[in-house]
Amino acid sequence: MAIKDRSGSEPIARHETVRQSIQHALEQEELTAADIGQRLGLREREVVGHLDHLQRSLAHAGMWLEVVPAECRGCGFVFKQRERLGRPSACPKCRSERIEPPRFRIVAA
């Protein structure tokens, strides 16, 4: 599969699916959805959809998606109870929109 990079120039050759690419990247290091999107030429919203699916399918392989929760840069509120994988829009405590996005990595059982 070949896709164009963000600059729209030469297509990037890809020898694995998008989810396999995401899984491989998250097995190597902890990343945000924006980091993954930048590496693979995807929008952050697309990456979150793939992460949601990947989270369910990893359980069958004896692994799981570890999520370091988002945190408000204004007051330090940590979004521990949040189930959605995307970046929150605002802090419920101080209403700040300066939110440190959640980070992800894959952990083997």
ChimeraX attribute file (.defattr): number of C-alpha atoms within 10 A of each C-alpha:
attribute: neighborCount
match mode: 1-to-1
recipient: residues
	/A:1	10
	/A:2	10
	/A:3	15
	/A:4	14
	/A:5	15
	/A:6	15
	/A:7	8
	/A:8	9
	/A:9	9
	/A:10	11
	/A:11	13
	/A:12	13
	/A:13	10
	/A:14	12
	/A:15	10
	/A:16	11
	/A:17	10
	/A:18	15
	/A:19	14
	/A:20	13
	/A:21	16
	/A:22	23
	/A:23	19
	/A:24	14
	/A:25	17
	/A:26	20
	/A:27	16
	/A:28	10
	/A:29	11
	/A:30	16
	/A:31	20
	/A:32	23
	/A:33	26
	/A:34	21
	/A:35	15
	/A:36	21
	/A:37	19
	/A:38	15
	/A:39	14
	/A:40	20
	/A:41	17
	/A:42	19
	/A:43	14
	/A:44	18
	/A:45	15
	/A:46	12
	/A:47	25
	/A:48	20
	/A:49	13
	/A:50	17
	/A:51	20
	/A:52	14
	/A:53	12
	/A:54	18
	/A:55	17
	/A:56	13
	/A:57	14
	/A:58	16
	/A:59	13
	/A:60	9
	/A:61	10
	/A:62	10
	/A:63	15
	/A:64	18
	/A:65	21
	/A:66	15
	/A:67	17
	/A:68	17
	/A:69	18
	/A:70	23
	/A:71	20
	/A:72	22
	/A:73	14
	/A:74	15
	/A:75	14
	/A:76	14
	/A:77	15
	/A:78	17
	/A:79	19
	/A:80	11
	/A:81	7
	/A:82	12
	/A:83	9
	/A:84	9
	/A:85	21
	/A:86	21
	/A:87	22
	/A:88	19
	/A:89	12
	/A:90	13
	/A:91	21
	/A:92	12
	/A:93	11
	/A:94	12
	/A:95	12
	/A:96	14
	/A:97	14
	/A:98	15
	/A:99	21
	/A:100	17
	/A:101	21
	/A:102	20
	/A:103	21
	/A:104	21
	/A:105	20
	/A:106	22
	/A:107	13
	/A:108	12
	/A:109	8
